[in-house]
Amino acid sequence: MATEFTPVLSTLGGLLIGASALLLMWSMGRIAGISGIVSGAAMEASSERNWRLVFLLGLMLGGGLAALLFGSLDGVQPVTSTGLLVVAGLVVGVGTAMGSGCTSGHGVCGISRFSPRSIVATLIFMSSGIVTVFVLRHLLGETL
């Protein structure tokens, strides 16, 4: 499987992620940890739920709009079954609950605040991802 090297688009995407995290911190004093925002949107009182739902809607609409404008989803097809994708999503959800956060909360916001806990958490989930891909691709022969 070939991948494209897209330094300009990747840099722009990173800047947008950083800008949104900074804007949320400045405007509301909140960390842009997506797993926390999603769980809070499902369980919080209405005033807390509203900003979380707006943030999540903006993520989906922004990504969808960018895909439509730039045609970045042309020809994209899932490479595995829907069932496996659902199981993978549930495993990620359990992992974010166990780690008290996700890549956006720990990796983007926590590391930028020099949080030792976030640095350790990010090292652990990145290492877990590397090991998982190695096992799937090189030991089990799966193509992802």
CORPE-V468609 format. One record per backbone hydrogen bond with DSSP energy under -0.5 kcal/mol. NH is the residue of the N-H (numbers start at 1). CO is the residue of the C=O. E is the energy in kcal/mol with one decimal. If there is no record, write none. Layout:
nh & co & e
NH & CO & E
NH & CO & E
This chain:
nh & co & e
6 & 4 & -0.8
10 & 6 & -2.6
11 & 7 & -2.2
12 & 8 & -2.5
13 & 9 & -2.6
14 & 10 & -2.4
15 & 11 & -2.5
16 & 12 & -2.2
17 & 13 & -2.3
18 & 14 & -2.6
19 & 15 & -2.6
20 & 16 & -2.4
21 & 17 & -2.3
22 & 18 & -2.5
23 & 19 & -2.7
24 & 20 & -2.3
25 & 21 & -2.0
26 & 22 & -2.9
27 & 23 & -2.8
28 & 24 & -2.2
29 & 24 & -0.6
29 & 25 & -1.3
30 & 24 & -1.3
33 & 31 & -2.0
34 & 32 & -0.8
37 & 33 & -2.3
38 & 34 & -2.9
39 & 35 & -2.4
40 & 36 & -2.3
41 & 37 & -2.1
42 & 38 & -1.4
43 & 39 & -1.2
44 & 40 & -3.0
49 & 45 & -2.7
50 & 46 & -2.2
51 & 47 & -0.9
52 & 48 & -1.4
53 & 49 & -2.7
54 & 50 & -2.3
55 & 51 & -2.3
56 & 52 & -2.5
57 & 53 & -2.7
58 & 54 & -2.4
59 & 55 & -1.9
60 & 56 & -2.2
61 & 57 & -3.1
62 & 58 & -2.6
63 & 59 & -2.1
64 & 60 & -2.5
65 & 61 & -2.9
66 & 62 & -2.2
67 & 63 & -2.2
68 & 64 & -2.2
69 & 65 & -2.7
70 & 66 & -2.5
71 & 67 & -1.2
72 & 67 & -0.7
73 & 67 & -0.5
74 & 71 & -1.3
76 & 73 & -2.1
85 & 81 & -1.9
86 & 82 & -2.3
87 & 83 & -2.5
88 & 84 & -2.6
89 & 85 & -2.2
90 & 86 & -2.3
91 & 87 & -2.4
92 & 88 & -2.4
93 & 89 & -2.3
94 & 90 & -2.5
95 & 91 & -2.5
96 & 92 & -2.6
97 & 93 & -1.7
98 & 94 & -2.5
99 & 95 & -2.5
100 & 97 & -0.8
101 & 96 & -2.5
106 & 102 & -3.0
107 & 102 & -0.8
108 & 103 & -1.4
109 & 104 & -2.2
110 & 105 & -1.9
111 & 106 & -1.8
112 & 108 & -1.0
113 & 109 & -0.8
113 & 110 & -0.7
114 & 111 & -1.7
115 & 110 & -2.5
116 & 114 & -0.6
119 & 115 & -2.3
120 & 116 & -2.5
121 & 117 & -2.5
122 & 118 & -2.7
123 & 119 & -2.3
124 & 120 & -2.3
125 & 121 & -2.7
126 & 122 & -2.4
127 & 123 & -2.1
128 & 124 & -2.4
129 & 125 & -1.8
130 & 126 & -2.3
131 & 127 & -2.6
132 & 128 & -2.5
133 & 129 & -2.5
134 & 130 & -2.3
135 & 131 & -2.8
136 & 132 & -2.7
137 & 133 & -2.9
138 & 134 & -2.5
139 & 134 & -0.9
139 & 135 & -1.1
140 & 135 & -2.2
142 & 136 & -3.2
144 & 142 & -0.5
